[in-house]
Amino acid sequence: MNTTLAAGQYTTTTISTAGFALGLALLGTELWRWHKGGGGGAGAAPGGSSRDPKALLPLGFGIACGILMIACPAGLLGTAAEFLRWGGNSVGDVSMKWLTGTPSQTLGTAATPRIDGYGAIVVAALFIALIILRKTFGKIIKGKWWKGVVVGVLLCVSTGTAALVAQQVVDGVNGVGAWAIGGLAEGTLV
């Protein structure tokens, strides 16, 4: 699928090398805990079995939610994504300076396609459902989801694999929204 988007169809926020490094560290830590499995610690897979793919679902879902937050041009989700990006850049910069003596630099601008009117329906419904259901999720699942959100916000930059993943997530959500309105609300198949 080849998509050409005008510059105004993107949301943009800046990521520093330190924020990107922090995102990679969080992702690497969670993947290492999953790979180790067993152990019974906080990173252990449910049921104690190592490398159970189901144990990655909260993290992956959180990453997708973080990407969707970056794709929101404004509102509470867009503001929260900006705050998380600012915090990640700041914490990463302090860590990088203390550990290496080198300050961070601007790595790139996170530019994902914007959520359109149809995708906004899906994102709003998703986050409202998460707010309503928040008490039903276990502490470990919530922790992995939040780490995924931060990773999604910090690693969603305009180049490389993260951009490809972000475009697929945002375009997919926009498509599901269009299908829902066309197929469910109006009674026609799109």
Secondary structure as a PSIPRED ss2 file (coil, helix, strand):
# PSIPRED VFORMAT (PSIPRED V4.0)

   1 M C   1.000  0.000  0.000
   2 N C   1.000  0.000  0.000
   3 T C   1.000  0.000  0.000
   4 T C   1.000  0.000  0.000
   5 L C   1.000  0.000  0.000
   6 A C   1.000  0.000  0.000
   7 A H   0.000  1.000  0.000
   8 G H   0.000  1.000  0.000
   9 Q H   0.000  1.000  0.000
  10 Y E   0.000  0.000  1.000
  11 T E   0.000  0.000  1.000
  12 T E   0.000  0.000  1.000
  13 T E   0.000  0.000  1.000
  14 T E   0.000  0.000  1.000
  15 I E   0.000  0.000  1.000
  16 S E   0.000  0.000  1.000
  17 T H   0.000  1.000  0.000
  18 A H   0.000  1.000  0.000
  19 G H   0.000  1.000  0.000
  20 F H   0.000  1.000  0.000
  21 A H   0.000  1.000  0.000
  22 L H   0.000  1.000  0.000
  23 G H   0.000  1.000  0.000
  24 L H   0.000  1.000  0.000
  25 A H   0.000  1.000  0.000
  26 L H   0.000  1.000  0.000
  27 L H   0.000  1.000  0.000
  28 G H   0.000  1.000  0.000
  29 T H   0.000  1.000  0.000
  30 E H   0.000  1.000  0.000
  31 L H   0.000  1.000  0.000
  32 W H   0.000  1.000  0.000
  33 R H   0.000  1.000  0.000
  34 W H   0.000  1.000  0.000
  35 H H   0.000  1.000  0.000
  36 K H   0.000  1.000  0.000
  37 G C   1.000  0.000  0.000
  38 G C   1.000  0.000  0.000
  39 G C   1.000  0.000  0.000
  40 G C   1.000  0.000  0.000
  41 G C   1.000  0.000  0.000
  42 A C   1.000  0.000  0.000
  43 G C   1.000  0.000  0.000
  44 A C   1.000  0.000  0.000
  45 A C   1.000  0.000  0.000
  46 P H   0.000  1.000  0.000
  47 G H   0.000  1.000  0.000
  48 G H   0.000  1.000  0.000
  49 S C   1.000  0.000  0.000
  50 S C   1.000  0.000  0.000
  51 R C   1.000  0.000  0.000
  52 D C   1.000  0.000  0.000
  53 P H   0.000  1.000  0.000
  54 K H   0.000  1.000  0.000
  55 A H   0.000  1.000  0.000
  56 L H   0.000  1.000  0.000
  57 L H   0.000  1.000  0.000
  58 P H   0.000  1.000  0.000
  59 L H   0.000  1.000  0.000
  60 G H   0.000  1.000  0.000
  61 F H   0.000  1.000  0.000
  62 G H   0.000  1.000  0.000
  63 I H   0.000  1.000  0.000
  64 A H   0.000  1.000  0.000
  65 C H   0.000  1.000  0.000
  66 G H   0.000  1.000  0.000
  67 I H   0.000  1.000  0.000
  68 L H   0.000  1.000  0.000
  69 M H   0.000  1.000  0.000
  70 I H   0.000  1.000  0.000
  71 A H   0.000  1.000  0.000
  72 C C   1.000  0.000  0.000
  73 P C   1.000  0.000  0.000
  74 A C   1.000  0.000  0.000
  75 G H   0.000  1.000  0.000
  76 L H   0.000  1.000  0.000
  77 L H   0.000  1.000  0.000
  78 G H   0.000  1.000  0.000
  79 T H   0.000  1.000  0.000
  80 A H   0.000  1.000  0.000
  81 A H   0.000  1.000  0.000
  82 E H   0.000  1.000  0.000
  83 F H   0.000  1.000  0.000
  84 L H   0.000  1.000  0.000
  85 R H   0.000  1.000  0.000
  86 W H   0.000  1.000  0.000
  87 G H   0.000  1.000  0.000
  88 G H   0.000  1.000  0.000
  89 N H   0.000  1.000  0.000
  90 S H   0.000  1.000  0.000
  91 V H   0.000  1.000  0.000
  92 G H   0.000  1.000  0.000
  93 D H   0.000  1.000  0.000
  94 V H   0.000  1.000  0.000
  95 S H   0.000  1.000  0.000
  96 M H   0.000  1.000  0.000
  97 K H   0.000  1.000  0.000
  98 W H   0.000  1.000  0.000
  99 L H   0.000  1.000  0.000
 100 T H   0.000  1.000  0.000
 101 G C   1.000  0.000  0.000
 102 T C   1.000  0.000  0.000
 103 P C   1.000  0.000  0.000
 104 S C   1.000  0.000  0.000
 105 Q C   1.000  0.000  0.000
 106 T E   0.000  0.000  1.000
 107 L E   0.000  0.000  1.000
 108 G E   0.000  0.000  1.000
 109 T E   0.000  0.000  1.000
 110 A E   0.000  0.000  1.000
 111 A E   0.000  0.000  1.000
 112 T E   0.000  0.000  1.000
 113 P E   0.000  0.000  1.000
 114 R C   1.000  0.000  0.000
 115 I C   1.000  0.000  0.000
 116 D C   1.000  0.000  0.000
 117 G H   0.000  1.000  0.000
 118 Y H   0.000  1.000  0.000
 119 G H   0.000  1.000  0.000
 120 A H   0.000  1.000  0.000
 121 I H   0.000  1.000  0.000
 122 V H   0.000  1.000  0.000
 123 V H   0.000  1.000  0.000
 124 A H   0.000  1.000  0.000
 125 A H   0.000  1.000  0.000
 126 L H   0.000  1.000  0.000
 127 F H   0.000  1.000  0.000
 128 I H   0.000  1.000  0.000
 129 A H   0.000  1.000  0.000
 130 L H   0.000  1.000  0.000
 131 I H   0.000  1.000  0.000
 132 I H   0.000  1.000  0.000
 133 L H   0.000  1.000  0.000
 134 R H   0.000  1.000  0.000
 135 K H   0.000  1.000  0.000
 136 T H   0.000  1.000  0.000
 137 F C   1.000  0.000  0.000
 138 G C   1.000  0.000  0.000
 139 K H   0.000  1.000  0.000
 140 I H   0.000  1.000  0.000
 141 I H   0.000  1.000  0.000
 142 K H   0.000  1.000  0.000
 143 G H   0.000  1.000  0.000
 144 K H   0.000  1.000  0.000
 145 W H   0.000  1.000  0.000
 146 W H   0.000  1.000  0.000
 147 K H   0.000  1.000  0.000
 148 G H   0.000  1.000  0.000
 149 V H   0.000  1.000  0.000
 150 V H   0.000  1.000  0.000
 151 V H   0.000  1.000  0.000
 152 G H   0.000  1.000  0.000
 153 V H   0.000  1.000  0.000
 154 L H   0.000  1.000  0.000
 155 L H   0.000  1.000  0.000
 156 C C   1.000  0.000  0.000
 157 V C   1.000  0.000  0.000
 158 S C   1.000  0.000  0.000
 159 T C   1.000  0.000  0.000
 160 G H   0.000  1.000  0.000
 161 T H   0.000  1.000  0.000
 162 A H   0.000  1.000  0.000
 163 A H   0.000  1.000  0.000
 164 L H   0.000  1.000  0.000
 165 V H   0.000  1.000  0.000
 166 A H   0.000  1.000  0.000
 167 Q H   0.000  1.000  0.000
 168 Q H   0.000  1.000  0.000
 169 V H   0.000  1.000  0.000
 170 V H   0.000  1.000  0.000
 171 D H   0.000  1.000  0.000
 172 G H   0.000  1.000  0.000
 173 V H   0.000  1.000  0.000
 174 N H   0.000  1.000  0.000
 175 G H   0.000  1.000  0.000
 176 V H   0.000  1.000  0.000
 177 G H   0.000  1.000  0.000
 178 A H   0.000  1.000  0.000
 179 W H   0.000  1.000  0.000
 180 A H   0.000  1.000  0.000
 181 I H   0.000  1.000  0.000
 182 G H   0.000  1.000  0.000
 183 G H   0.000  1.000  0.000
 184 L H   0.000  1.000  0.000
 185 A H   0.000  1.000  0.000
 186 E C   1.000  0.000  0.000
 187 G C   1.000  0.000  0.000
 188 T C   1.000  0.000  0.000
 189 L C   1.000  0.000  0.000
 190 V C   1.000  0.000  0.000
